[in-house]
Amino acid sequence: MSNEDITLTAGDAEVTVTPGNGGRIGSLRIGDVELLRQGHKFGCFPMVPWCGRIRDGRFLDGATIQQMPLNAPPHAIHGTARDGAWRTARTGKSEAVITYDLVAPWPHPGRVTQLFTLTEDAFTVTMSVETYEDSFPAQVGWHPWFNRNLGREDVQVDFTPAWQEERGEDHLPTGHRIEPKPSPWDDCFGMPDGVDVTLTWPGQLELKVASREQWVVVYDEQEAAVCVEPQTGPPNGLNTHPRLVTPIDPVEATMTWSWRRL
């Protein structure tokens, strides 16, 4: 099938998915309000086959050191699938499936699938990485740009992590866990019972970001947007928390955004 944009609707909620632009969620509208930033850094892109930065772009793959392009020098960042064209496998009024086949510079063949489901008050995405050949380490996650302001007051971010990954000067976790610090953040947090973050635009809307995964990066240092990024491991996780995709065991994660008007 083609990789043209897909529009999903349920009640007064509308989502646009852009397979041809990195498998990104391009838009989430609740009524006449757009929740995701538009423009250059827009929507919500998939982070796969890794999340955040890889130190020096290198990771250990069995006995081999693999080198990824340094697209955030001196590191590699956010995977390769956001730069490619995905294909639509199935689409309906409120559900769609898109796929992406991993290619160079990623060294292993594999298929990434995203399933999108929209209801009147929630949007759920499941992403998986499968292989029918080599086993390899991988991560999956999402990087949304939520608008900081929807026309009234700035968003409030509320969550209760068990720990914060100490961030080094190179923006990577040092391996030490510390007490969570107050905003501003460009940091990874641990939530062992699952990601549970609430975004509140006072007097307008409350949106919960939830996932069974225990890692979330929160980035609120940009003036226009706030990012809440559930993922299957921390930044540099291909090196520090490797999780293998095998022919019988894919890597899979699910994220749900649910909302209510205030």
Buried (B, 14 or more C-beta within 10 A) or exposed (E): EEBEBBBBEBEEBBBBBBBBBBBBBBBBBBEEBBBBBEEEEBBBBBBBBBBBBBBBBBBEBEEEEBEBEBBBEEBBBBBBBBEBBBBBBEBEEBBBBBBBEBEEEBEBEBBBBBBBBBBEBBBBBBBBBBBEEBBBBBBBBBBBBBBBBBEEEEBEBEBEBEBBBBBEEEBBBEEEBEEBEEEEBBBBBBBEEEBBBBBBBEEBBBBBBBBBBBBBBBBBEBEEBBBBBBBBBBBBBBBBBBBEBEEEEBBBBBBBBBBEEE
